[in-house]
Amino acid sequence: ARIAATKMTEDGANDRPCENDDGTPPSCIEAPNRVCKLRKEDSSMQSKAQIDDNTGKVSRDHPQHASSQVSSSDGPERLGNFLNYVKQSRLRHRKVKGHGPIDTVSYERYDTELWNERKAQIVARERERTRQSSSSTRKICFANMKGGRGGGSAHQRQCQIWLRLTVFGIGFATSCIGYFSIYTSEKLAESLVPYLGLNGEFQPNLLSYARYVGFSVLFALLALLPIALIRPVAAGSGIAEAKAVLNGIKIPCCTELASAACKAVSLIFAEATALPIGLEGPLIFIGMSIGENFNRLVPRKFPELRSWRQKRDLAAVGTAAGVAAAFLSPIGGILFAAEEGASFVSTKMLWQCFAAGITVVIFEYLWLVIAEDLIGGKRPFAFQLARFSGISGQNTDVFQPPSFAFYEYFVMICVGAVGGIIGACFVEASKRLTQFRMKYIQTFRRKVVEMTFLAALAATLLFWLPTLPNVSKCHSVDLVQADDEFLVQFNCANDEYNDLATLLRTPLSVSINLLFYESSEAFSAISCVFAGLTIFLLLLLTFGCSTAIGIFIPLLYVGAAIGRAFGLVYKEFDVRTYAILGATASLNGVVRVLISLPAIMMETTTISSFVSPLMIVCLVSRYVGNGMFRSEGIYDEILKIREIPFLEEEPPKVTKRLVLRARDVMSIDLVHLQLRMQVAVIFEILQEYNHLDFPVTDPSKGGQLAGSISRATLKAILWKKAVSDCRIAVSDCRIECAERSVLPEGPELSYDEIEFDRPENISDADLFKHYEGEERLLYVSLDKYITLSPITFEEDGSAERAFELFRTLGLRQLIVIDSDKRPIGVVTRFDLKA
């Protein structure tokens, strides 16, 4: 409001006397950058603008809206009268509503940077509009109070339309990228079949073994390059990073579209190797990246759709869309986003996830129909409506779904316990391997050696294990309902197949369908155990290396193989039932997802009658896994190893037991800026501290908090050289107002220039080189860009309440103030996590 008033009065008010109310000249205080005190009327306008924002949205009767309606020819007196009228009207309105006379502090971001975007244009437009008469000024003011940001209900309708288009656009983009990744990886793997001995009769020899190892190593290195050279943050599954982002944590370069592209390219090549790679985790990460960046396509006149909170909600929508693309499970995607991703769940966010999920599934079905009609897909469309509902030949008229008896509920508890033990062992071993990698495998050369070794090892095991006579067996193809194209003959006679080679050398999704729906004679127990243990070992060694890898499908495979072997122990058991339950138990023993996983398995298998068995094995495997090594799920353990301060839903018990206050947990080494700073001083602060946000104080008010500014905004201001040669020469703390009015001012940056030029990608070294010599003696006016109403916390406030604010609002820091509104410390996620 102060800047708007200054701009509106600069045409005719520059010759007003520069005096305080008592006739004395404005004073100044000694500070590193010599900040002069504000005029009393300007500071009162600023305080009104700060306390008038109480709803978390753009206030409809905000003084900064009202001040823009007053003509510069009316002078300061009319401006003060008008602001007083608005204030009294608002107090009367609050009294009618039964509210108190004191307003609260804004929680939003997009309306607190003092109208960075288009404020000069808005002031000029409103000045022309209000020059007609004082009555027109009042009408426009009340129109803004009723209609919001200059558009009223029409603006709100357009905003809702763009929000819905954004949600559907996230679903469409995720379905396109998901189907492209799956289709490309499948076609790449099928193109290698004639060279790898997967069709017809095949006798293993050294030449075919060398060819198999060579292709596996080649594609493994191709999968490594985009991760190791371009985006190391895109390595792994990506679900741990997605959970951190949705929790409010900012990981550098994590959610950029370049990271998602590198993960997609790495995933396609990794699928063609002999390594057990799943598509699901990377697709969820890609969906999250698309969701967080998709609102950049929204027109600039809807800043409420570009706020940081809206970005976080759209990232949750993208996560749900990624689950739907990976499993064709829209309901499972909604539950996964609510259970694992979003810090704050609302009805609005749930319907957005619902709309994005169903959009993904419908368009995936459309791509399947197009592929079947134009390209000539091998599998009909009816067999691809769900990921694990069977393959061609299994879903016939005489097909009977898996069944179970009532007494088998007690056996299912044992299956869940076994899955929990498998998952706990995987998590504990993976933690040790991850710590080893972080310590010894950090250079590019060592990553290449590691990937080459793993690809060669996987190819060796998958090539030679089916040749062992006591492990693999040859069966007649008549025992299998699936078409012969899904069976591997290997070293068996015609009309026969090698059961272990079929399990190991076909795509994991095909092998899972064979384990789920084939009869008990199709695969022996020893073959199932060897296949499950082999994939378990390879997955354990591969998870954490520098490539995109998902663990959902490999863990389902391990559980299905061991569960099927468990079902073969007793002839009365339906092996298909225990294959499905074993797959669910082993996966849940690793990821510890209690609610969404049963829904995902029901949708992927299309067996709704299995809801109670699935819930039982998920519950048992979760608690057994948590109790074995006192560890959490694999993604939570990854966050701990990387020291990412992920905040759980419940605050630590110590905050309740000891009744801790904010002053007990805050960091006291507070670094704060002032409203006018020299470039050299800002450089020193950026170089010495790596804070993401800095509180800004006003020296003219005794160091009270004036706002906050982010590191990215500071770097954007410096990179765009929004500075001025405003070296204030102070003599006896007096300055002539006329001299100050003619000092050159630096350019004012818009909101889009700060937000969408991605200034955080600029390194500090490049930023320092951007200024040479005397340019570092220039000054920056931060009052134009600060967040006027940052979320603050009293020093006597409880630490439990601070934790809840961090968790629900996705904060990065919380400024602690004393009774005089001076910042005395800051609470970070690391403080609360400790």
Secondary structure as GFF3:
##gff-version 3
##sequence-region A 1 834
A	DSSP	alpha_helix	2	8	.	.	.	ID=ss1
A	DSSP	alpha_helix	40	51	.	.	.	ID=ss2
A	DSSP	alpha_helix	63	67	.	.	.	ID=ss3
A	DSSP	three_ten_helix	72	74	.	.	.	ID=ss4
A	DSSP	alpha_helix	75	96	.	.	.	ID=ss5
A	DSSP	alpha_helix	119	130	.	.	.	ID=ss6
A	DSSP	alpha_helix	134	147	.	.	.	ID=ss7
A	DSSP	alpha_helix	152	191	.	.	.	ID=ss8
A	DSSP	alpha_helix	193	196	.	.	.	ID=ss9
A	DSSP	alpha_helix	206	225	.	.	.	ID=ss10
A	DSSP	pi_helix	226	230	.	.	.	ID=ss11
A	DSSP	three_ten_helix	232	234	.	.	.	ID=ss12
A	DSSP	alpha_helix	239	246	.	.	.	ID=ss13
A	DSSP	alpha_helix	257	271	.	.	.	ID=ss14
A	DSSP	alpha_helix	280	293	.	.	.	ID=ss15
A	DSSP	three_ten_helix	294	297	.	.	.	ID=ss16
A	DSSP	three_ten_helix	303	305	.	.	.	ID=ss17
A	DSSP	alpha_helix	308	327	.	.	.	ID=ss18
A	DSSP	alpha_helix	330	336	.	.	.	ID=ss19
A	DSSP	pi_helix	337	341	.	.	.	ID=ss20
A	DSSP	alpha_helix	347	370	.	.	.	ID=ss21
A	DSSP	pi_helix	371	375	.	.	.	ID=ss22
A	DSSP	three_ten_helix	381	384	.	.	.	ID=ss23
A	DSSP	alpha_helix	408	440	.	.	.	ID=ss24
A	DSSP	alpha_helix	444	464	.	.	.	ID=ss25
A	DSSP	three_ten_helix	465	467	.	.	.	ID=ss26
A	DSSP	beta_strand	474	476	.	.	.	ID=ss27
A	DSSP	three_ten_helix	477	479	.	.	.	ID=ss28
A	DSSP	three_ten_helix	484	486	.	.	.	ID=ss29
A	DSSP	beta_strand	496	498	.	.	.	ID=ss30
A	DSSP	alpha_helix	499	505	.	.	.	ID=ss31
A	DSSP	alpha_helix	508	517	.	.	.	ID=ss32
A	DSSP	alpha_helix	525	542	.	.	.	ID=ss33
A	DSSP	alpha_helix	552	567	.	.	.	ID=ss34
A	DSSP	alpha_helix	575	591	.	.	.	ID=ss35
A	DSSP	alpha_helix	596	605	.	.	.	ID=ss36
A	DSSP	three_ten_helix	608	610	.	.	.	ID=ss37
A	DSSP	alpha_helix	611	628	.	.	.	ID=ss38
A	DSSP	alpha_helix	634	641	.	.	.	ID=ss39
A	DSSP	alpha_helix	653	657	.	.	.	ID=ss40
A	DSSP	alpha_helix	662	665	.	.	.	ID=ss41
A	DSSP	beta_strand	673	674	.	.	.	ID=ss42
A	DSSP	beta_strand	676	678	.	.	.	ID=ss43
A	DSSP	alpha_helix	679	688	.	.	.	ID=ss44
A	DSSP	beta_strand	693	698	.	.	.	ID=ss45
A	DSSP	three_ten_helix	699	701	.	.	.	ID=ss46
A	DSSP	beta_strand	704	710	.	.	.	ID=ss47
A	DSSP	alpha_helix	711	719	.	.	.	ID=ss48
A	DSSP	alpha_helix	737	741	.	.	.	ID=ss49
A	DSSP	alpha_helix	751	755	.	.	.	ID=ss50
A	DSSP	three_ten_helix	759	761	.	.	.	ID=ss51
A	DSSP	alpha_helix	764	769	.	.	.	ID=ss52
A	DSSP	three_ten_helix	773	777	.	.	.	ID=ss53
A	DSSP	beta_strand	779	781	.	.	.	ID=ss54
A	DSSP	three_ten_helix	782	784	.	.	.	ID=ss55
A	DSSP	beta_strand	792	794	.	.	.	ID=ss56
A	DSSP	alpha_helix	799	809	.	.	.	ID=ss57
A	DSSP	beta_strand	813	817	.	.	.	ID=ss58
A	DSSP	beta_strand	823	828	.	.	.	ID=ss59
A	DSSP	alpha_helix	829	833	.	.	.	ID=ss60
###
